[in-house]
Amino acid sequence: MPKNDMSPQEEEAFAKAKAILSEHFPNWAVIVIDDDDSLAYDYTNYYIGKTLCRETLSEMNKDDIEFIWEETESDSEDDGT
C-alpha cells in the first residue's frame, strides 16, 4: 500500500495502529494523510479494504449528519458581534 515518504516515526505509528487493530478486529482498514498530503493505507485484504472504504463513504454521504458548531470568543470578535 502506498506509504509515500513516511518518516520513521510515522511508519512506527502506522505499524502500531495496524497491530492494535489486528489484535481486536478480524477486518480493518487504516487510512492516513500527513501534512504534505502523502497518503498511506492498509487493510486486512483487498476485498475488506474496498468494502470498508465503500461503506464508509456511503455513510458519510448521507444527509442525516448533524454538525454542532461551537463558537469561541475569538470567533465572535472576528465577525463584529
C-alpha positions as CSV (number, residue, x, y, z in Angstrom):
1,M,0.0,0.0,0.0
2,P,1.4,3.4,-0.8
3,K,3.3,4.9,2.1
4,N,4.8,7.9,0.3
5,D,7.9,9.1,2.1
6,M,6.7,8.4,5.7
7,S,9.2,9.3,8.4
8,P,10.5,6.5,10.7
9,Q,8.2,7.9,13.4
10,E,5.2,7.9,11.1
11,E,6.0,4.3,9.9
12,E,6.2,3.2,13.5
13,A,2.9,4.8,14.5
14,F,1.3,3.3,11.4
15,A,2.6,-0.2,12.2
16,K,1.4,0.2,15.8
17,A,-2.1,1.2,14.7
18,K,-2.3,-1.9,12.4
19,A,-1.0,-4.2,15.2
20,I,-3.6,-2.9,17.7
21,L,-6.4,-3.2,15.2
22,S,-5.3,-6.7,14.2
23,E,-5.4,-7.8,17.9
24,H,-9.0,-6.7,18.3
25,F,-10.7,-6.9,14.9
26,P,-10.7,-9.5,12.2
27,N,-11.4,-6.9,9.5
28,W,-9.9,-3.4,9.4
29,A,-8.6,-0.6,7.2
30,V,-6.3,2.3,8.1
31,I,-6.1,5.4,6.0
32,V,-3.9,8.4,6.9
33,I,-2.6,11.6,5.3
34,D,0.2,13.7,6.5
35,D,0.9,17.4,6.4
36,D,2.5,17.1,3.0
37,D,-0.6,15.4,1.6
38,S,1.1,12.0,1.4
39,L,-1.4,9.1,1.6
40,A,-0.8,5.8,3.4
41,Y,-3.3,3.0,3.8
42,D,-3.5,-0.7,4.5
43,Y,-6.2,-3.2,5.2
44,T,-6.8,-6.9,6.1
45,N,-7.2,-7.8,2.5
46,Y,-8.2,-6.2,-0.8
47,Y,-11.9,-7.1,-0.5
48,I,-12.2,-6.0,3.1
49,G,-10.4,-2.7,2.3
50,K,-12.6,-2.0,-0.7
51,T,-15.8,-2.8,1.2
52,L,-14.9,-0.8,4.3
53,C,-14.0,2.2,2.2
54,R,-17.1,2.0,0.1
55,E,-19.4,1.6,3.1
56,T,-17.7,4.4,5.0
57,L,-18.1,6.7,2.0
58,S,-21.8,5.7,1.7
59,E,-22.4,6.6,5.4
60,M,-20.5,9.9,5.0
61,N,-22.6,10.9,2.0
62,K,-25.9,10.5,3.9
63,D,-27.8,13.7,4.6
64,D,-28.6,12.8,8.2
65,I,-25.3,14.1,9.6
66,E,-25.8,16.8,12.2
67,F,-22.9,19.3,12.7
68,I,-22.7,21.1,16.0
69,W,-20.6,24.2,15.8
70,E,-19.2,25.7,18.9
71,E,-18.4,29.4,18.7
72,T,-15.4,30.6,20.6
73,E,-14.9,34.1,22.0
74,S,-12.4,35.0,19.2
75,D,-14.9,33.9,16.5
76,S,-17.5,36.4,17.9
77,E,-14.9,39.2,17.9
78,D,-13.9,38.5,14.3
79,D,-17.4,38.9,12.8
80,G,-18.1,42.1,14.8
81,T,-20.7,40.7,17.3
